[in-house]
Amino acid sequence: MGTKRSPGRQFEWLWAAFAVSTFGTWLAFDAFTLIAILVLHVGPTGVSLLAAAGLTVGAAAAVPLGPWVEFRRKRPVMVAADLVRFAVLASVPVAFVLGRLSLAQLLVVAVITAAADITFTAAGGAYLKTLVAPEHLLVANARFESTTWTATVLGPALGGAAIGLFGPVVTVLANAVSYLLSAAGIGAIGGGEPRPARPPADARPRAGALLEGWRHILGHPALRPLFFNTVLVNGLIMASTPLLAVLMLGPLGFAPWQYLLAFALPCLGGLLGSRLARPLVARFGQRRVLLTAGTLRACWSVGLAFVGPGAGGLLLVVAVEFVLITCMGVFNPVFATYRLEQTATDRVTRTLSAWSVTGKASVAAMTALWGLLAGLTGPRTAIAAAGLLLLATPLLLPRAEPAARPAREKVLDPG
């Protein structure tokens, strides 16, 4: 599987594929919103519908795919998900050139892309568990985390420049091509992949199979609190993000470049945190790092309610976001590794699908709810409410020692 410190050459191909598709995603950050506003001249209601429907309907569409994917080889599923995303995203610039682009098409593309995202992520988590030795899982997840934050720092800035020069449709095309390159990278991994022993005919989605991922999560004494914790934390953070934009770009009078700087610069903390995750676990242990980083990442967002105008306000946002994202950079790879360790091989895909579906639906619902709250109380009050609720989320973190890693199940047929 590679050297003591490396997850192996096959993982390098998977990592490269992840890097190119992640960079493409962040290069096209908010491209659909910009296309809807600048090209299709859609109003606020249509833009909100586009953002919410893509997440919600896409998550619902992904539910039956979890059991279907579970009992199939994961690498072909990942390649197929990449090719689907390439095809639907490439349809946007084609329709634009032909003068046929519409909001309905953007909605369909957003839904299909969201469903493919969930399917790819779930299959990728299961594939990673078979590709990488257990002792290298944290290294692999830390590399994914650092890549994500690197793309978050660079992608929106370069995408903004590309939009300014060529328009938002070009970044969608670049994102589509990134998925094509990702599919090629995953195809280049090579080697055999264990085939699930259960034949595909027995893997047809049934009501019980659809719920198996949630049953596993809710029945696991440590994954259950982590599930509710991560769903709430991510939902509350994402729900307050557009409100912060409204506050900064509206009443506080920050220029767009200042807002983008406040968004991009703190992402360097994610790089720092992902580099610290492995040595911190080696020194303090997985449980202590999971609990400490999980607690600390909930402590800072309330400070955003006190942002004011001028350089002081900008520095406050950068400082709060930097510390928050650093804590997330430590927590995320440790959490992702622990979740894989505590999930049996024949349940990984359904478990990750259930987790991702719930997370995306919760973000959509909480974003809409906080938008209503901001309409009634103002964005600053709504941001403060999200920050105060975040302070209570560490109570959901597991306090007991992690359970022993489950034995590898005899569900794989090497043929």
Sequence and secondary structure as in RCSB ss.txt:
>XXXX:A:sequence
MGTKRSPGRQFEWLWAAFAVSTFGTWLAFDAFTLIAILVLHVGPTGVSLLAAAGLTVGAAAAVPLGPWVEFRRKR
PVMVAADLVRFAVLASVPVAFVLGRLSLAQLLVVAVITAAADITFTAAGGAYLKTLVAPEHLLVANARFESTTWT
ATVLGPALGGAAIGLFGPVVTVLANAVSYLLSAAGIGAIGGGEPRPARPPADARPRAGALLEGWRHILGHPALRP
LFFNTVLVNGLIMASTPLLAVLMLGPLGFAPWQYLLAFALPCLGGLLGSRLARPLVARFGQRRVLLTAGTLRACW
SVGLAFVGPGAGGLLLVVAVEFVLITCMGVFNPVFATYRLEQTATDRVTRTLSAWSVTGKASVAAMTALWGLLAG
LTGPRTAIAAAGLLLLATPLLLPRAEPAARPAREKVLDPG
>XXXX:A:secstr
   TT   HHHHHHHHHHHHHHHHHHHTTTHHHHIIIIIS   HHHHHHHHHHHHHHHHHHHTTHHHHHHTS HH
HHHHHHHHHHHHHHHHHHHHHHTT   HHHHHHHHHHHHHHHHHHHHHHHHHHHHHS GGGHHHHHHHHHHHHHH
HHHHHHHHHHHHHHHH HHHHHHHHHHHHHHHHHHHHTT S   EESS GGGG   HHHHHHHHHHHHHSTTHHH
HHHHHHHHHHHHHHHHHHHHHHHHTTT   HHHHHHHHHGGGHHHHHHHHHHHHHHHHH HHHHHHHHHHHTTSS
GGGGGG  SHHHHHHHHHHHHHHHHHHHHHHHHHHHHHHHHTS GGGHHHHHHHHHHHHHHHHHHHHHHHHHHHH
HH HHHHHHHHHHHHHHGGGGS  S         S EE  
